[in-house]
Amino acid sequence: MSETHFGFETVDEAQKAARVRSVFDSVASKYDVMNDLMSMGLHRAWKAYTVAVANLREGDRVLDLAGGTGDLSRAFARKVGERGTVVHTDINEAMLRRGRDRLLDEGLVLPTVICDAEVLPFATGSFDLVSVAFGLRNMTHKDRALAEMNRVLRPGGRLLVLEFSKIAPPLAKAYDWYSFNVLPRVGQWVAGDADSYRYLAESIRMHPGQAELKAMMKGAGFGHVDVHNLSAGVVALHVGIKC
């Protein structure tokens, strides 16, 4: 039996996807409100920075993995225009439905696909850009997922991974106190679910740091990887270029 981490808990690999799915089923209806509260609105700046770094052109083909409620899909669609394509995906149906409905409310009709990032249902070399924001840490086999992201990119295409990372050491104690004391209480108050936000804090601590993730991306076939630390390393944007 192979094991992996679900937050600080060790679980059978076969159980993790279902456990993660349960977390996001629980929080989907309050996901956007909680994002604003948890990050004090900073998630909007992190995503705007990601869109700027993406530097998309009209006609580009984009795959948005773990696209959830659609923040990046919406921004990308405005950049690629009518000649471009943005595929909005997530493994969680509740999150994907919420994102699709938000996009439709704004007049955006995008291809929407339930899919597992570890086994992508797209042809090799299909996209100019692949993005995954706050989703990689929930994937059971991150190496497989990164290899799949590399596969579906054209040569010279780019992968953008926006994810919680390792904060600068002087802020670590305060950040831990906030994560393990404040986040679960806010989650209980707003979403009626403290456990899912306790898992969030734990999953961040178990996720590879900046250097380790950079090495993983290189191991998955990305010839060059830049790391952009945001908010003192609370979040990092990794940008990989396919050889």
KOLMIPA-945044 format. One record per atom (N, C-alpha, C, O): x, y, z; residue in one letter. Coordinates in steps of 0.001 Angstrom, whole numbers, plus 500000, padded with zeros to 6 digits. Layout:
XYZA;...
//
This chain:
500841498804500000M;500000500000500000M;500880501253500000M;501737501404500871M;500677502147499035S;501426503398498975S;500695504452499786S;499466504519499786S;501473505274500477E;500883506293501338E;501313507677500896E;502336507850500234E;500505508665501278T;500813510055500977T;500269510915502106T;499706510403503074T;500438512218501977H;499977513134503018H;498630513754502655H;498394514152501514H;497766513822503642F;496560514643503560F;496667515615504719F;496263515313505842F;497224516802504429G;497617517681505526G;498716516991506313G;499676516495505724G;498594516950507645F;499585516294508484F;499297514804508642F;500099514074509224F;498173514360508135E;497774512961508265E;498373512123507139E;498459512581506000E;498782510912507452T;499259509970506440T;498097509066506042T;497466508432506888T;497826509019504732V;496684508249504238V;497113507389503048V;498157507625502439V;496297506400502733D;496488505597501532D;496363506528500327D;495461507364500282D;497261506389499351E;497205507237498155E;495828507221497507E;495356508243497008E;495190506065497516A;493889505922496850A;492799506752497525A;491764507032496919A;493029507143498776Q;492021507900499518Q;492141509406499324Q;491172510136499530Q;493325509878498928K;493572511319498987K;492641512115498082K;492077513120498514K;492470511682496830A;491641512451495900A;490225512623496433A;489636513699496318A;489681511554497018A;488325511634497565A;488278512567498771A;487307513302498949A;489321512541499597R;489358513425500769R;489445514880500334R;488761515738500890R;490289515161499335V;490407516534498821V;489081516964498195V;488635518094498389V;488461516066497450R;487176516384496820R;486142516768497875R;485364517701497677R;486137516048498992S;485199516341500071S;485435517737500649S;484484518455500959S;486714518117500793V;487041519459501291V;486430520522500385V;485780521450500866V;486635520390499074F;486179521435498165F;484677521377497904F;484068522400497589F;484071520200498030D;482605520131498011D;482045520969499156D;481048521674499004D;482712520873500305S;482233521565501504S;482367523079501400S;481492523812501860S;483459523553500797V;483742524994500836V;483351525736499561V;483468526960499509V;482889525026498532A;482675525655497214A;481797526892497280A;482107527902496648A;480706526830498036S;479747527947498037S;480305529199498703S;479832530303498434S;481308529040499571K;481893530182500283K;483352530428499879K;484060531203500522K;483789529764498813Y;485202529774498453Y;485719531181498178Y;486781531558498673Y;484985531951497402D;485463533285497023D;485459534245498217D;486381535044498377D;484432534165499042V;484380535012500241V;485545534677501162V;486205535569501696V;485790533383501344M;486886532965502223M;488251533371501661M;489150533726502424M;488413533322500357N;489675533775499761N;489969535217500135N;491091535559500507N;488945536060500032D;489133537468500380D;489465537636501854D;490348538417502212D;488752536897502718L;488975537027504153L;490342536475504555L;491079537117505304L;490679535287504057M;491933534639504462M;493154535433504049M;494112535568504810M;493109535959502831S;494292536648502298S;494209538158502465S;495110538884502046S;493115538634503086M;492874540067503214M;492906540741501834M;493395541859501670M;492368540018500860G;492261540535499499G;493511540374498654G;493497540690497464G;494593539885499249L;495857539795498508L;495802538785497363L;496566538907496406L;494917537792497437H;494856536800496356H;494556537470495020H;494970536977493971H;493844538584495055R;493549539307493813R;494828539880493199R;495014539842491983R;495699540405494047A;496972540947493551A;497873539823493050A;498541539983492029A;497903538684493753W;498723537554493316W;498265537063491938W;499088536763491073W;496965536985491746K;496435536518490460K;496676537553489360K;496989537195488224K;496530538827489697A;496795539878488701A;498258539835488266A;498564540026487089A;499158539585489213Y;500575539463488873Y;500804538268487947Y;501580538353486995Y;500131537169488230T;500239535971487391T;499784536255485963T;500429535832485004T;498680536967485830V;498170537326484501V;499174538221483770V;499383538075482565V;499788539142484504A;500778540028483881A;501993539233483405A;502491539459482302A;502468538303484236V;503627537486483866V;503285536565482691V;504149536260481869V;502033536126482614A;501618535251481508A;501838535927480157A;502178535269479174A;501642537247480116N;501919538027478903N;501267537392477666N;501915537200476638N;499999537077477786L;499288536399476708L;499030537329475530L;498908538545475679L;498951536713474354R;498641537443473130R;497329536935472548R;496897535817472829R;496719537760471753E;495471537344471114E;495728536077470298E;496697535981469545E;494832535117470471G;494944533859469745G;495655532753470500G;495698531622470018G;496217533039471670D;496911532016472440D;495934530959472959D;494741531208473133D;496491529766473199R;495731528638473726R;496178528389475166R;497362528176475425R;495223528417476101V;495540528364477527V;494760527241478199V;493573527048477935V;495441526505479068L;494802525494479913L;494891525959481356L;495986526117481896L;493744526178481982D;493677526606483384D;493289525403484232D;492120525021484280D;494281524802484907L;494053523634485749L;493672524064487161L;494114525104487649L;492836523240487815A;492328523592489143A;491735524998489088A;491910525807489999A;491029525259487987G;490521526602487713G;489416527059488640G;489130528254488726G;488789526119489339G;487821526457490372G;486782527470489943G;486082527279488948G;486687528543490698T;485628529526490469T;485948530513489354T;485200531467489141T;487057530293488635G;487241530942487349G;487950532281487308G;487908532948486275G;488599532707488385D;489259534019488383D;490291534134487257D;490277535105486501D;491177533154487145L;492214533246486123L;491655532969484729L;492068533611483763L;490735532037484611S;490130531758483298S;489503533018482722S;489650533310481535S;488811533754483561R;488178534995483114R;489218536005482634R;489062536605481571R;490266536189483413A;491304537159483048A;492049536720481787A;492347537541480920A;492346535430481690F;493036534926480503F;492182535088479250F;492689535453478189F;490891534817479375A;489996534904478212A;489976536316477640A;489885536495476425A;490059537301478499R;490056538690478025R;491350539021477287R;491365539897476423R;492429538330477623K;493710538581476964K;493810537882475605K;494359538451474662K;493286536658475492V;493462535891474254V;492418536243473201V;492596535935472023V;491337536883473617G;490326537338472670G;489547536207472007G;489656535043472394G;488770536571471013E;487886535598470362E;488664534555469568E;488174533442469373E;489849534887469112R;490642533920468339R;491389532932469233R;491883531909468760R;491465533239470503G;492159532358471433G;491220531379472110G;490007531402471900G;491811530517472928T;491052529502473660T;491548529438475090T;492753529412475338T;490613529411476032V;490943529142477426V;490071527973477869V;488843528055477836V;490716526885478284V;489991525713478771V;490007525751480297V;491065525723480925V;488819525815480874H;488630525950482321H;488387524559482895H;487384523924482570H;489300524076483749T;489185522709484255T;489323522650485773T;489881523546486406T;488801521576486325D;488989521265487744D;488617519808487935D;487825519265487164D;489176519168488951I;488798517794489256I;487518517746490087I;486866516707490183I;487166518895490690N;486011518959491583N;484811519560490871N;484855520710490435N;483744518789490752E;482582519240489993E;481900520447490624E;481461521348489910E;481802520478491959A;481126521593492628A;481852522911492355A;481216523928492080A;483181522889492430M;483956524093492156M;483824524495490692M;483669525674490375M;483887523513489809L;483827523802488375L;482477524391487985L;482404525330487193L;481416523832488547R;480071524363488256R;479956525812488724R;479400526662488027R;480484526075489903R;480417527452490421R;481196528406489519R;480742529513489229R;482368527966489082G;483159528795488175G;482473528998486844G;482436530116486330G;481927527931486276R;481223528033484992R;480060529008485093R;479850529820484191R;479300528935486188D;478150529828486354D;478596531280486472D;477953532172485920D;479690531524487187R;480214532885487291R;480633533413485929R;480349534560485582R;481312532567485157L;481755532982483823L;480555533270482919L;480551534268482197L;479544532412482952L;478346532628482131L;477635533912482516L;477127534630481655L;477598534208483828D;476969535446484287D;477663536678483712D;477049537737483579D;478951536534483370E;479709537646482793E;479792537566481271E;480526538321480633E;479020536634480702G;478960536528479244G;480102535758478622G;480323535853477415G;480843534988479429L;481970534204478923L;481585532727478841L;481262532101479850L;481623532191477640V;481341530777477434V;482660530100477077V;483150530234475955V;483232529371478036L;484527528725477841L;484371527211477895L;483479526706478577L;485227526483477186P;485231525027477358P;485495524695478827P;486452525196479417P;484658523864479407T;484746523530480824T;484840522019480961T;483958521296480495T;485901521536481598V;486187520105481603V;486532519644483020V;487392520228483678V;485847518584483486I;486261517920484715I;487413516992484360I;487239516067483567I;488576517225484931C;489697516340484607C;490713516302485739C;490812517212486562C;491456515214485741D;492526514964486698D;493829515446486069D;494198514993484985D;494516516345486728A;495755516897486176A;496846515847485997A;497798516066485248A;496716514719486671E;497711513664486524E;497513512831485262E;498410512094484853E;496325512950484640V;496023512220483400V;495209513157482515V;493989513019482430V;495859514096481864L;495148515127481115L;494600514584479784L;495305513887479055L;493341514911479480P;492715514393478258P;492937515296477045P;492014515544476269P;494170515786476890F;494487516703475800F;495699516191475034F;496565515511475585F;495740516532473755A;496834516067472906A;498149516740473282A;498163517849473818A;499224516073473002T;500567516616473216T;500744517912472409T;500384517981471233T;501299518924473060G;501589520188472381G;500370521037472073G;500393521831471133G;499294520882472858S;498032521572472553S;497989523035472982S;497195523807472444S;498834523436473951F;498658524746474579F;499946525579474562F;501061525057474585F;499735526894474523D;500835527846474652D;501174528110476113D;502320528408476451D;500162527998476982L;500339528291478404L;499465527341479220L;498304527102478886L;500039526808480290V;499279526057481288V;499432526779482616V;500528527201482983V;498325526917483331S;498342527588484629S;497678526695485674S;496665526050485405S;498262526669486860V;497615526004487997V;497825526891489219V;498957527130489639V;496730527371489779A;496793528289490916A;496159527644492144A;494978527299492144A;496958527493493173F;496492526954494454F;495846525578494299F;494868525254494972F;496415524780493397G;495889523441493177G;496940522354493244G;496621521210493569G;498196522685492943L;499228521656492870L;499413520944494206L;499649519736494235L;499309521679495307R;499575521060496604R;498545519987496956R;498801519141497812R;497374520017496297N;496332519030496584N;496463517774495728N;495716516815495923N;497399517766494786M;497537516635493873M;498373515538494521M;499383515816495168M;497950514302494344T;498609513173494999T;500003512954494455T;500957512827495223T;500137512907493125H;501433512668492482H;501829513938491717H;501551514072490526H;502465514839492407K;502811516130491799K;503758515956490612K;503672516696489632K;504660514978490703D;505594514748489604D;504854514322488336D;505189514774487241D;503859513461488479R;503063513043487319R;502291514221486736R;502228514399485520R;501710515017487617A;500934516168487146A;501826517150486391A;501434517652485337A;503019517430486916L;503933518352486247L;504381517794484898L;504514518542483929L;504613516484484834A;504999515867483564A;503875515973482541A;504138516180481357A;502629515836482980E;501489515977482087E;501344517422481608E;501024517667480445E;501577518360482498M;501521519766482097M;502574520057481035M;502322520780480071M;503754519483481227N;504816519647480234N;504403519032478900N;504623519624477844N;503813517860478950R;503435517149477722R;502475517954476863R;502641518016475645R;501474518573477478V;500435519248476687V;500857520633476210V;500133521271475446V;502029521105476655L;502547522386476173L;503310522194474863L;503946521162474647L;503238523188474006R;504085523202472806R;505524523506473226R;505736524057474306R;506513523163472408P;507892523567472708P;507982525091472866P;507489525838472021P;508600525533473928G;508671526965474215G;507484527487475005G;507464528646475419G;506482526614475214G;505324527009476014G;505682527118477485G;506726526629477918G;504816527759478246R;505143528058479642R;504110527497480614R;502912527454480337R;504623527073481757L;503788526646482882L;503901527677483989L;505006528058484375L;502761528134484504L;502721529045485643L;502087528311486821L;500933527888486752L;502851528165487899V;502352527529489121V;502303528586490216V;503343529009490720V;501113529008490580L;500917529961491677L;500475529143492890L;499433528488492863L;501271529188493942E;500962528314495074E;501517528895496365E;502499529637496353E;500879528552497481F;501445528888498781F;502824528252498890F;503057527161498370F;503740528947499573S;505115528456499624S;505696528691501007S;504956528793501985S;507025528776501095K;507698528929502385K;507956530405502669K;508673531080501930K;507365530886503740I;507455532303504099I;508843532624504659I;509532531737505164I;509249533886504568A;510522534332505121A;510574534003506621A;509600534255507331A;511690533445507120P;511779532967508509P;511350533970509592P;510718533552510563P;511659535261509478P;511244536167510556P;509726536244510765P;509259536634511835P;508969535870509739L;507506535947509833L;506858534606510134L;505636534522510258L;507664533557510255A;507118532205510327A;506230531983511549A;505164531380511426A;506648532460512734K;505861532212513945K;504510532890513877K;503489532297514227K;504504534143513424A;503229534866513314A;502320534212512272A;501107534118512460A;502921533769511183Y;502151533116510123Y;501564531799510614Y;500416531484510301Y;502330531023511378D;501820529771511932D;500669530028512894D;499663529319512870D;500815531042513741W;499733531357514687W;498460531715513930W;497376531240514268W;498594532553512907Y;497429532947512103Y;496811531726511412Y;495592531559511410Y;497653530884510830S;497170529750510050S;496418528743510896S;495375528239510481S;496937528443512082F;496363527358512879F;495366527819513937F;494652527001514516F;495314529122514190N;494359529629515174N;493236530444514542N;492073530308514923N;493585531291513578V;492591532184512990V;491835531519511842V;490606531573511798V;492562530891510909L;491907530339509721L;490793529347510040L;489701529480509487L;491019528354510912P;489917527424511201P;488708528108511831P;487570527717511572P;488944529121512650R;487816529814513281R;487017530618512262R;485787530646512302R;487737531274511344V;487044532013510284V;486298531034509389V;485177531315508965V;486910529881509095G;486251528863508291G;484979528360508931G;483982528135508245G;485003528180510251Q;483802527744510966Q;482729528825510943Q;481544528535510776Q;483155530066511111W;482215531184511180W;481552531454509829W;480342531671509759W;482345531441508762V;481821531823507448V;481273530621506677V;480193530689506090V;482027529526506685A;481654528372505852A;481087527213506663A;480663526204506102A;481082527362507977G;480591526270508815G;481497525055508769G;481032523928508939G;482790525271508542D;483707524152508326D;485113524534508769D;485882525108507998D;485444524214510015A;486795524494510510A;487797523487509977A;488943523845509707A;487387522230509821D;488322521171509452D;488958521393508081D;490147521132507894D;488166521874507126S;488702522078505780S;489774523154505779S;490743523068505024S;489609524160506616Y;490604525230506655Y;491792524859507527Y;492878525416507369Y;491594523924508443R;492748523346509141R;493573522525508161R;494803522567508189R;492888521768507286Y;493590521024506241Y;494364521984505332Y;495498521698504949Y;493756523112504989L;494436524097504137L;495773524491504753L;496800524471504075L;495763524848506032A;496993525270506703A;498021524135506718A;499211524362506498A;497554522926506978E;498471521785507025E;499036521474505642E;500222521174505505E;498184521544504614S;498642521210503260S;499698522194502772S;500596521820502017S;499595523454503202I;500606524452502841I;501954524065503446I;502989524186502790I;501943523595504705R;503201523235505358R;503835521999504716R;505056521845504745R;503027521131504146M;503545519896503548M;503971520079502089M;504613519201501512M;503613521217501495H;503915521449500082H;505390521790499900H;505973522465500749H;506006521336498805P;507421521658498565P;507675523172498573P;506852523953498095P;508815523566499119G;509205524967499105G;509696525388497731G;509686524607496781G;510125526635497648Q;510484527225496364Q;511556526418495624Q;511382526089494450Q;512640526105496290A;513752525410495626A;513357523990495238A;513713523515494159A;512624523315496113E;512233521937495835E;511271521864494652E;511397520988493796E;510308522789494608L;509367522784493490L;510077523134492183L;509772522562491136L;511014524063492244K;511796524384491044K;512511523145490524K;512528522898489318K;513098522369491422A;513793521141491020A;512811520129490439A;513132519440489470A;511618520034491023M;510604519112490503M;510192519497489081M;510023518629488225M;510031520796488834M;509649521249487503M;510752520952486487M;510472520556485355M;511986521142486892K;513096520801485989K;513112519300485717K;513375518873484593K;512833518507486738G;512779517067486576G;511649516626485656G;511718515558485046G;510602517453485555A;509468517144484689A;509691517595483252A;508827517399482399A;510859518204482976G;511189518550481602G;511210520027481271G;511341520396480104G;511082520875482273F;511145522310482020F;512609522756482065F;513292522593483076F;513075523322480948G;514484523651480825G;514905524850481646G;516060524943482062G;513988525767481884H;514295526977482656H;513114527268483571H;511965527244483130H;513391527542484839V;512339527829485814V;512728529062486614V;513789529095487238V;511868530076486598D;512042531266487437D;511097531182488629D;510006530620488533D;511527531747489750V;510702531775490956V;510478533217491368V;511437533966491560V;509220533614491505H;508844534956491931H;508198534843493319H;507081534342493442H;508887535299494344N;508298535296495690N;507367536487495837N;507727537616495502N;506171536228496341L;505179537271496564L;504817537308498045L;504704536269498695L;504638538519498569S;504257538695499981S;505190537921500911S;504746537138501750S;506483538156500743A;507525537562501592A;507552536044501528A;507998535388502469A;507076535482500416G;507110534038500250G;505868533316500724G;505812532088500657G;504862534048501204V;503575533403501505V;503109532635500277V;502573531531500368V;503333533259499126V;502984532666497840V;504194532797496924V;504948533765497018V;504377531830496044A;505414531930495019A;504804531587493666A;503958530699493553A;505250532306492649L;504882531998491269L;506098531373490604L;507131532024490444L;505973530106490216H;507023529419489467H;506663529452487992H;505542529114487611H;507607529855487170V;507393529967485723V;508384529038485034V;509594529262485078V;507858527990484393G;508707527032483703G;508526527130482194G;507413527335481710G;509613526985481458I;509578527012479992I;509924525624479464I;510956525053479816I;509053525093478619K;509281523767478048K;510401523838476995K;510430524740476159K;511308522874477059C;512414522828476106C;511877522623474682C;512657522556473732C;
//
